[in-house]
Every structure is written in structure tokens, then in C-alpha cells.
């Protein structure tokens, strides 16, 4: 009989803990994850970050960075997930896509970040060249996002 009471108390404690943690997470709980992005190249770039909304991703809007500038995305209590962008090619007057990176694992993923692993921590990234050189003509996905 006492063993059953102990099990009931443990189950009730775990259920109450789950409800409390879930409520704090949904209400924000004072958490505000930050993703800082720096443009260390000689090119103008644009960048956006996605945040994980449990079953969907929400992209936070595009920000343009001149060479040497940085910006910080604040995702609130929702964990940052993906980072993507573009680099302006002044020769062709077009934007070239960067590679999309998974914030949680720092690996390249598909453009829509469908299989993204959230990174529930503050992180810092910089635009970096992965292919070609400044002497080459710029191509799609020559640039990516590297941990800073």
C-alpha cells in the first residue's frame, strides 16, 4: 500500500514539474536567445535566422549588413535553428545565395532548413567564403556561415 502511494506521489510530482516547465517555456520564462552575425567580408550581405516553433520554423526577416557590420537576432524563448542569406555581387548586380547552416549542429542543411536542429543557446556567426577566391567570379553558395 505504501509503495503505491510513493508511486502516485512521484507521478504527481513529475506531472506538476512538466506543467510548470511547459508554462514557463511558453510564457517566455525570461529566456531570450541571441544570434549575433558579423560580416567580415568585403561584400554587402543579407541574413535571416529561423526560430523553432516546435512543429514549424519562423524566419525572422532579412537584415542587410555592409562590410564590417554586425547584427543580433533575438529569438525570445524559441530556440534559434537555421541561418541563411545572400551576398551582393556588384559585377552582376545580383544576390548570390549563401549556404544554409544548422545552428544546433553547425552543419550545412537544405535551403528551407527543414531538418534543422535547434541551438538553445546564444551563438555568434560570421560570413565566410567556402569556395572560390576574390579573383574568381562569384557563384551561388560560395559563401556560408562559420562559428565566430
C-alpha positions in Angstrom: 0.0 0.0 0.0 2.8 2.4 0.9 4.6 1.5 -2.3 1.5 2.6 -4.4 1.4 5.9 -2.5 5.0 6.6 -3.3 4.4 5.9 -7.0 1.4 8.2 -7.0 3.5 11.0 -5.3 6.3 10.5 -7.8 3.9 10.6 -10.8 2.1 13.7 -9.4 5.5 15.4 -8.8 6.7 14.7 -12.3 3.4 15.8 -13.9 3.5 19.1 -11.9 7.1 19.7 -12.9 6.2 19.1 -16.5 3.3 21.6 -16.4 5.5 24.2 -14.6 8.3 23.9 -17.1 6.0 23.9 -20.1 4.2 27.0 -18.8 7.5 28.9 -18.3 8.7 27.9 -21.7 5.5 29.1 -23.4 5.4 32.3 -21.4 9.0 33.1 -22.2 10.4 32.4 -18.7 12.8 35.3 -19.1 14.8 33.4 -21.7 16.0 35.4 -24.8 18.3 33.5 -27.1 20.6 35.7 -29.2 22.3 35.0 -32.5 24.9 37.6 -33.4 26.0 37.7 -37.1 29.1 39.6 -38.4 30.0 40.4 -42.0 33.8 40.1 -42.1 34.0 40.2 -45.9 34.4 43.0 -48.4 30.8 42.4 -49.8 27.4 43.5 -48.7 25.3 40.6 -47.4 21.8 39.9 -46.1 21.0 37.4 -43.5 18.0 35.9 -41.7 17.6 33.4 -38.8 14.9 30.9 -38.1 13.4 30.0 -34.8 12.0 26.6 -33.9 8.2 26.8 -33.1 8.0 23.1 -32.2 6.4 21.9 -35.5 7.3 24.7 -37.8 10.1 27.3 -38.4 9.6 31.0 -38.5 12.2 33.1 -40.4 12.8 36.4 -38.6 13.1 38.8 -41.6 16.1 39.9 -43.7 18.8 42.3 -42.4 21.4 43.8 -44.7 25.0 44.2 -43.5 27.7 46.3 -45.0 31.3 45.0 -44.7 32.4 45.1 -41.0 28.9 45.4 -39.6 27.1 43.1 -37.3 23.5 42.5 -36.1 21.9 40.4 -33.3 18.7 38.4 -33.7 16.8 37.9 -30.5 14.5 34.8 -30.7 13.0 35.1 -27.2 12.2 31.7 -25.6 12.1 30.0 -29.0 15.4 28.3 -29.9 17.3 29.6 -33.0 17.6 26.9 -35.7 18.9 28.0 -39.1 20.8 30.8 -40.7 20.8 31.7 -44.4 21.5 34.7 -46.5 22.9 36.2 -49.6 26.0 38.1 -50.8 25.7 41.0 -53.2 27.7 40.5 -56.4 28.4 44.1 -57.7 29.7 42.8 -61.0 26.4 41.1 -62.0 24.3 43.3 -59.7 22.6 40.2 -58.2 22.3 38.5 -54.9 24.0 35.1 -54.6 22.6 32.7 -52.1 24.8 31.5 -49.2 24.7 28.0 -47.8 22.1 27.4 -45.1 23.6 26.3 -41.8 22.0 24.4 -38.9 22.7 26.5 -35.7 22.4 23.5 -33.4 25.0 21.3 -35.2 26.8 23.9 -37.3 26.5 21.8 -40.4 25.0 22.7 -43.8 21.4 21.9 -44.5 18.8 22.3 -47.2 17.8 25.9 -48.0 14.5 25.7 -46.2 16.1 24.3 -43.0 13.5 21.6 -42.9 15.8 19.2 -40.9 17.2 21.8 -38.5 18.4 21.1 -35.0 17.7 24.0 -32.7 20.5 25.5 -30.7 19.1 26.6 -27.4 22.0 28.9 -26.5 23.4 32.2 -27.6 25.7 31.9 -30.6 27.9 34.0 -32.9 28.4 33.6 -36.6 30.3 35.3 -39.4 30.0 35.3 -43.2 32.9 33.2 -44.6 33.9 32.2 -48.1 33.9 28.4 -48.6 34.6 28.2 -52.4 36.4 30.4 -54.9 38.5 33.5 -54.3 38.0 37.2 -54.7 39.7 36.9 -58.1 37.0 34.4 -59.3 33.5 35.4 -60.4 31.1 34.9 -57.5 28.7 31.9 -57.7 25.7 30.7 -55.7 26.7 29.2 -52.4 30.4 30.3 -52.5 29.7 31.7 -49.0 28.5 30.2 -45.8 28.1 31.0 -42.1 31.0 30.0 -39.8 31.0 29.9 -36.0 32.6 33.1 -34.7 
